[in-house]
Amino acid sequence: MNSTEAISVLSQTTPLEWLPLAVNNYQLSSCSSNRNAKNRCCDVLSLLIIDKLFDCNVQRIYNNLYTKYQQSHKLYWYHLDCNPGICPELSVEEGAGVCAHVDEIPFVFGTVSSYNSMNSHNCTWDSQTRTFSNQIISHWISMTQNGEPLQSWPQYSPTAKKYFKITPYHNFSPEPWYRDCSLFDQLEDEQIRIMFP
């Protein structure tokens, strides 16, 4: 994917008057089609889409909840870093190594399954994948029993934005979140004013 293709994809979901701001903010005009580049167009576009559809919305909702309830409601945020694609076995084209919105669900329930398939899978997880799933399950069980995950998962605060990075075959870790959502906050405000004059 080159910069022209990336901008074309973005133009399908972004109001035209906001397109130049998004292109400039994410430097899409200078992204690279080189697979080894740090500013690879598909990676930059993916980050932009994740910010627009998920992370900036979560931040906006969490900030509002935090302001409304202060400490009386605990908020926790996580990212699953990637879908290993081991079982069910996936090729790169089918999404191995890519995180979709619901890829954590099989690991949360300890099941070999795929949200986009009605077929049963004829495979089993290896011990590393089972351990990874059990780590996720431990946090979710703690959340249901105690109202909070295990200790290493930080509580959300607008002044110290952190999420819990869940990565297969690595230690889970709290990570700071430095994304700038001002563009999408402005876009959201404008869309609300249009919908509710």
C-alpha positions, 0 to 999 in steps of 0.5 A: 500500500502506498500513500495514495492508496492509504489516503483513498481508504481513509477517505471512505470513512472520513468527512472530506473537510477533515481528510486533510487534517487526518492526512497531515496529523498522521503524515500519510502523504509521506508514508512508505510502501516499503515493508521494512520502513518504520512509517509503512503506510499500512501500519500508519493507516492501521494506527489511525483507524484504531485511534479513530474507531477504538482507542480515542473513543475509549479514552473519551468515554473513560475520561467522562466516566472518570469525571462523573464518578471519580474513584467510585467506579474503577476503569481498566483498559487493555490491548491484545498485541496480536493473534498468534494464529496457531489454532485455528491455524491462520496464514498471514492473509487470514490474520495471523499476527493481526489483532481483530476486535474480538481475538481475545475471546477464545483466550478468555474462555480457554476455547479453540474457536474463531468468531468468523467460523461456524466450523469446529476446529481440528487442532489443539493449543500447544502448552505456550498458548494454553499458558497464555490463555490461563494468564488472561483467564486469571485476570478475568476471574479476579475481575469478576471475584474482586472487581479488579484484575490482578495487581499488575494491571493499572487502573485508568486515570486521565492524568496517567493514561495506561493500558495493560498490554497483553502479548502472547508468549511475553510478560503482560505489562502496563504501558503508557498511552501517548496517543493524541486524540484531539483531531477525533475529539473535534470530529466527534464534537462536530458530528454531535452538533450536526446530529443534535442541533 
